[in-house]
Amino acid sequence: MDAVATSLPWRLEEIDFGRIAPSMVKEDEALFFLLCSASFVESGSDLYTRNLVDYYHDDSDVAGWLGQHWEPEELQHGRALRAYIEHIWPEFDWQRAFDSFFGEYSQRCTLEEFEPTRALELAARCVVEMGTATLYRSLAEYSPEPVLRELATHIRTDEVRHYKYFYRYFNRYNTQEGNGRIKVLGALVRRLLEIRNDDAECAIRHVLNHRHPGHANDKTYIERVNGATRRLVQSHVSADMSVKMFLKPLNLPTPIQSGIEIPLTRMVHFALR
């Protein structure tokens, strides 16, 4: 067993896929699309890792953690979700659909998409990890199937840990750069909008094109699927947790943080209905 495999906090080989109860999720189309789109983005994370390593190439601490821990864990997420999908929906050609997705995704995943400073890019990464932690927590709470709950819980734990690393590195770089809260907030909001508008929509579109080719690139049908997957996540989301993770890079004084959290949480709950 290589060093990377032994450093993983959990291993795919330890998951007993024989315990899966397919009948509990087989007919859940929204879950299928959500799992496939998540598996695509996770499986393409090595491309994003290479870009991040290039961006922090002269920082052995950040670049080393990205290459030796973050990338292997993210890729394991993709393999785990793929294995689960192929166990429940063996008729779906995952590899062919992923190749189609990656051909488009790889064109948009470039260094030009990064924030202009290292600290701001790390703040933006905190938003991405917040989003994935929220997604997998929602999946764990939603799923009636025990193996999927186990996988989602493992992945969610990884994503929270990743968030903590990115937040720690952000604080170190922001001490050097001195970005004010307005600049940091701008980076947070920009990445939040990118997550919502780009990656998930791209992945779901390619899943749909291979799952239901008769509806390929049908914008109305794609939006219907997007709406169904959003509702699945939103019905089990923890707005309180998401708001706290979103605000943390702003390092607000406690009274201000507490005062902002309440209205922001209410707004998030309202937006997710």
N, C-alpha and C positions, 0 to 999 in steps of 0.2 A: 504494500500500500504506500502511495507517495505521501510526501509531507503535506501537500495541500489537502488531500483527502482526510488525513488525520486531524487537520486543524479545523475542519468544519464542525460547527456546534451540534449538528445532527446530520445523519447520512440517509440518502434516499433508500439505500439497501436495507435499512432498518424498518422501513414502512411495510407493513403486511397488506399488500393489495388484495390478498385473498379474502380479507374481511369486508371488502366493499360490497355494499348492497345496491346494485345497479337500479333496481326498480324504484328506489327512493328518489332518484334524480334524472333518470333516463328521459323523461318527457318534459323536463324543465328547460325550455329553449333559452330563456333569458340567462339562466345559469351557464348553459353551454357556451353562449356567446361571450359572457363575461370571463369564463375560465380560459377560453381560446385566446381572447384578446390579451389577457394578462400573461399567458404563456408566451405569446409572440414577443411582447415588449421585454419580458425577463430574458428570453432566449437571445435577444439581440443586444443584451447589455455589454457584451465584450467590446462591441464597436464603441459604445459610449465610454467604457473604461479606458480604451486606448486614447481617446481624445482627452479625457481627464488627466491621464498619466502624462501626456504630452504637455498639458497646460501647467502641471506641477512637477515637471521633469527634474528640476534642481532641488526639490524638497524630498529627500529620501523617506521621511516619516509619512507624508501624505501619499506619495507615489507608491511606496512600499505597501501601505495598508490597502490602497485601491487594488493593486495587482495581486496581492497575496491573500486577501480576505474578502473584500467587497465583491470583486469579480467572480471568484469561485462560488460564493454564496448565492449571488444573483443567478448565475447559470444553473445552479442546482435547483433554484426555484422554478426555472423554466423547464428543466428535465422532469421535475416532480409533477408539475401541472400537465405536461405532455403525457406522461405515463398514465395519469389519472384519466385524462380525456380519451386516450386510446383504449383504456379498459372499459369505459362506459359507452363510448361512441366509436367503435372500431371501423365503422364505415366511412368516417371522415378522414380524408387524406391530409393529415396534419402537416407533413413535410412539404407537400406541394403548395399548400396555402401559405405556410410560413415563408417559403422561398419567394412567393409573389409579394407578400408583405415586406420582406426585408429588402427587396429590390427598390421599393419606394422609400422605406424608412431610412435606409442607409444614405440616401441622397440629402435628406434634411438634417441628419444627425452629424453636424460638423462643428468645428471650433468657432466658426462665425456665429453660431447660435449662442455662444457662451456670453456671460456677463463680462463687462470690460475690465473688472479687477478680480483678483483671486478671492478676496473676502466676499464680494458680492455673488460670485459663482457658488461659493460654499453656502451662503445664505439661501440661494435658489435651490441648491441640492437638499437643504432642509425641508423645503416645501414638497419636493418630490417624495422624500421619505415619509413625510407626514401623510401624503396622499396614499402611498402604498400601505402604510400601517393602518390607515383608516379602512382601505379596501379589504384587507385580509381580516381585520377584526370583524367587519360587517359579514364577510363570507363565513367566518367561524360561527357567528351567532345565527346566521340564516340557515346554514346547511342542516338538513335532517339526517345527512349521511355521515357516520362517525369517522371514516378515513379522511374525508374532505375536511371535516372539522379539525382533525389532527394536523393535516398539512397546512391549513390556513393559519392555525395557531403557531406552528413552527415558523412559518414565513413572516407572520406579523411580528414575532419576537425578534427575528433577524432585522426587520426593517426599523424597529424602534432602536435597536442597538446601532444600526447604521446612522440613524438620525443623530444620536448622541456623539458619534465620531465627527460627522460633518459639522455639528454645532461647536464642538471643541476646537476644530481646526478653524472655523469661521472666527471665533473669538480671538484666536492667536493672530490671524491675518488682519482682522479689523483693528486690533490694537496698533498695528504698524500703519495701516492705511488711514485710520481715523474717519471712516465714512459715518456721516450723521444718520439719524434715524429715518430721515426722509429718503435718502439714497437706498438704505437697506429695505425700507418698505416698498420702494419702487421695484427692487429686484424680486421681493417676495410676491408681489402682485403680478408682475410680468410672468414669472414661472407658473403661478397658479392658473393664469389664463391660458398659457401654452399647454399645460397638462389637460385642461378641460377640452380644448379645441382641437388638439392635434393627434397625439399618440393613440388615444383610445378610439377615436373616430377612424383613423387610418387602419388600425388593426381589425376593428369590427367590419369595416367595408371589405377587407380581403377575406375574412372568415365567411361573410355572407356570400361573396362571389363564388366561393367553392362549396358552401353548404347548400345554397339555393341559387344555382347559376341562372335560373329564369328571372331572378330579381337582381342580377349583377348591375351594380352602379345605379340602382333605382333609389334616388334620393329620398323619396317618401318612405320606402320600406326601411332604408338605412336609419332614418330618423326614428321610425317606430321601434326598431331594435335598440337604438341608443337610449330611447326613452325607457324601455323595459329594463335595460341593465342599470340605468341610473336609479330607477325606482327600487330595484332590488337592493342596491347598496344603501340608498338614502333611508330606506325603512329600518335599517339596523345600524346607522351611523351614530357615532358618539360625537356630537357637535362640540361638547365641552372639551374633550381630548384634542380634537382637531384645532380648535381656537387656541388652546394653550400652546400647542406645538407651533402653530403659525406665528404667534406673537413672540415666542421666546427669543429669536435673534434680535429683536428690537431692544432687549434688556431694559424694559421700562421699570421705573420705580414701582414698588409694590402697590401703593395706593392707586396709581394710574392704571396699572395692569388690572387690578381687581375691578376698577370702575369700567374699563373697556370690555372686559370679558363678558359681563352680563348682557349688555346690548348686542355685542357681536354674536354671542351664543344664540340669542333670540333670533337675530337676523339669519343665522345659519339654519336654525330649525325651520324658520319660515321659508327660506329658499329651497329647502329639501322636501317640502311637502308636495 
